Amino acid sequence: MIEMQLEGIRLEIPANTPVLMLREQSGSRRVIPIQIGAPEASSIHYALEGLEPDRPLTHDLLINVVDGLNAQPVKLVITKLEEHTYYADLHFLQQGTVVVISCRPSDGVAVAVRSGIPIYAEDDLLDEVGKVVPDTPSDDAEEIIDDFRQFIDSIRPEDFQS
């Protein structure tokens, strides 16, 4: 496993699709881009900004449930890509036993950001999909963050109804 860091969420233009960017901590610093949904992007954004809603969001609820069951999140591992779908596992420690729960990477990252646990990617996955991308200069990063904030601010509850 290779430790990753959450570089941020970018918007893929022209569809305004949020893309989760995970970067390898060392070595060639490859990036794994993962398309995610707007609700998950919003949840991650809230956690990164330190915003606390009046009532728990779904990912906050999960952490509260885990805590209520006397367990602690330990790490998130992005495990594989099958038919354009990424898979991940959240690892919890409960009374000395490691419990592994399958999850979507976006949900796992939302939990990881809230709980401060490390994010990893399997070596084979990083070899398969990791891209060498130069680190984002700070001016571009600020522009990306501004674009994402505008996207989050434009989301309406009706956008998530089927």
N, C-alpha and C positions, 0 to 999 in steps of 0.2 A: 504494500500500500504506500501511496505517496501523499503527503500532506498538501492540501490545497488551501487557498485563501479566497474568500468571496471578494472579487474585484468590484462587483456592482451589477446593476441591471441596466441594460441598454435597450433602446427601442429599435427594432428592425423596421426600416422604412421601405416601402410606403405603407405597409399594413399596420404599423404601430404595434407590432408584436413584441412583448417583453422577452428579452433573452438574458438568462442568468449567466454571468461570466465567472468561472472558477479558474484560478491561476495556480500552477504548480509553484510551491514555495521555494524550491531550489532547482538546480540543474538548468535546463534550457528554458524554464519558466513557461511551459506550454499552457495553453488555455483550452478549456472545455466550454463551448457555448451550448446552452440548453434552453430551448424555447419553453416558456412557461405561460400560465394563464394570468390574466390581469388581477384576479383576487389574490393569488399567491404573491405576485409582484408587489401588490399593495401591502400585504401583510409583512413581507420582508422589509419593505421601505419603512413602514411604521417602526419596526424593531430597530432598524439601523439608525433611525432618527431619535430613538428613545421615547417615542410617543406612546402613551398608555391610554387606551380607550376607557370610557366609563365602565363598560362591561367587557369581559374577556372575549377576544376573538377566538376562532377555532383553535389556532395554534397555542394561544395562552391557555385555553381550556385543557388541551392535551397535556401541557406541562403541569397544570394544576392536578389533573387526574393521576398522572405518574407520581407526583409528589404525595398525593393522598394514598397511593398504594405503596408508599415507602420505597420508591425507586428513584434513581437519578440517571438522566441521560449522560452517556459517556462519549460517544462519537457517532458521526455519520459517515457512511462509506458509499460512494457512488460505485456500483458494482459492474453494470454492463449496459450495452445498447443492443436491443433486439427490435428489428423491424421499425426503426425510427423512434423507439420508445426507450428512454433511460430508466434504469432501475436503481434503487438505493436501499440501504438497510440502516435503520437507527438501532444503536446498541444502548441498552439500559442495564444498570446494575441494580439488582433487587436482592437484598439479604445475601450478598456474596455470590449470587448467580448472575451471569450475563444472559440477558434476554434480547434476542435479535428480532426486530419487527420490520418487515418489508414496507417501503413507502415510496412515494414519488420524490424525486430529488428536490423539487421546489418545496414540498411540505417539510422534508428533512432539513433543508437550509433554513426555513422559517423557524423551526425548533432550535437548530444549532445557534442561530443568531441570538435568540432569546435566552438560551441557557449557557452560551459561551463555550460550547464543546467544539473540538476540532472536526474539520471536514477532510476526508480522504477520498482518493480515487484508486481503484485497482490498477496495478501496473499495466496489465493487458489493455484495459480500456483507454488509458492515457496514451499508450502506444498506437491504438487504433484511431482515436478521434482527436487527440491533442494537437493543437496548432501552435506553432511558434509565431507569436504576435508581439511586436515591441510594446513595452510598457506604455500606457497612455500618458502623454504629457499633461501636466496639471491644468493648463488652460482648456484642453479638450475635455478633460474629466469634468470640469466645472460646467461646461456647456452640455455635456451628456446628462449631468445631474439636473440641470435646469430643465432640459427637455423632458426628463422623466417626471419631474415634479409637475410640469404642465399636464402631462398625460394623466397622472394620478388625480390631479385636481379636476380634470374633465370627465372622470368616470362618474356615471350615474347608476343608481340601483337597477334601473330598467335595462341597462346594458347586459345584465347577467340573467335575465329572464329568457326562457326558451320559447 
